[in-house]
Amino acid sequence: MTESRAMTYGGYLRLDDLLSCQEPKTAAHDEMLFVIIHQVYELWFKQILHEAALLQRRLEDGNSAGALHTARRVAKILKTVVGQLDVLETMTPRQFAAFRDVLGSSSGFQSEQFREIEAVLGRRSFPASDLRGDERLQAAVARPSMFDSLLRYLAGQGFPVPAEALGRDTSEPWEPDEAVQKALLAVYADESGPAAEVCEALVDVDEGVQEWRYRHLKMVERTIGAKIGTGGSAGADYLRRTLFAPAFPDLWEVRSRTEEAPVHGA
């Protein structure tokens, strides 16, 4: 019998390993839910990073259909991630308090994969301690962001992306750029064209991340109110400060300039 014929469902998915990873530290019933939800988050974060790498390659290669498909998949995954909060919010503050102390210094802010997602989308301002201990984050901060790849894609499609934007130091934070916004207005002048559809799919991704931040904030407020978060974080107050900070500000800014060119979906 060949190895493929001998493969089982549990063997292929390594279910023995996967299902042994849930080890609640207390007898509190809801700790299992807390553990599983956060483990599933990390699995989805891993998939988002996997898809984001493909998306950037497809943008750089000028593959409109492929980039559109992958961006839409990432947006769908983000919707699923947000939906998981509905399940977590069935846990009451008292139920969470029953095991919160065993979390010690652990905190969702320590998620290395989510920090990497932020870097892929363009964030560059990380604490030095985060960068020192995370080689993947260091690499993500040093290489072009998703928006840099979009600009290269648009230039390859013949849109007037300024050379300064294409040749910038991609390890530095992106600043909204008037000349880039003019190029985006040219993209949106053909709102049914492939380039405009790709841009809109990236807006969906950006909106998905912002939606997750908002729902995460409300979940924290429902669970611990204004208390300091686990690990000494500022809890809901910190999350509130991260709201409404888009990864791709230029794609949002052009929406207020409909008199210059039609915007898809307006």
C-alpha positions, 0 to 999 in steps of 0.5 A: 500500500502506498503512503498516500493510500495509507494516509488517514484524516487524523494523520494528515491533519496531525490531530493527535498533536493538534488536539493535545495543545489545549491545556487549561490551567484551571477547572474553570469551564470557559478557559477551554473556550478562551484557549481554543479561540486564541489558538484558532486566531493564530492559525488564521493569522498564519494563513493571512501571512501565507496569503499576503506573501502570495498577494505581494508576489502577484502584485509585483508580477502584474497578475491582476486576476490572481491579486484580486482573488488573493486579496478577496480571500484575505478579506474573507478570512478577516471576516471569519476572524471577526466572527469568532468574537461573537463566540468569545463574547458569550463568556461573561466577565465573571466567567473570565475572572475565574481563570484570568489570574493564571494568564500571568504576563501573557497578553494578546499584544504579544502575538508575533504573527499579528505584529508581522501582519501589521508590518506587512501592511505597512506599520514600521513603528515597533518597540525596539524590544519587539524587533530585537527578539523577532527575526521575522518581524525584522524582515517584514519591517525591512522589505516593501509593504503591501502598499509598496507592492500595489504601487509597483503593480499600478506603475506596471499597469501604466498609471502615473505613480511618481518615481519617488514613491517607487524608489522610496526607503521601504523601511520607513513609514509610508506618508500619504502622498498627493502625487500618489493620490492623483495616480489613484484617481486615474485608476478609479477613472475606470472603476470597472477596470482590473486595477480599480478592482484590485485597489478596492479589494485592498480597501476591503482588507484594510477595512477588515483589519479595522473592523477586527480592531473595533470588535476586539476593543468592544469585546475587551470592554465587555469582559474587563471594562476599564481594567488594565489588560493582562501583561500590564497593557493598557487594555481597552484604552490602548485598543481605542487609540489604534482605531481608525488608523488605516494601513492604506490612507491614500486609498481612503483619501481619494474617496473625498475627491469624487469631483475629480474622478469617479470612485468605485462604489460611490 
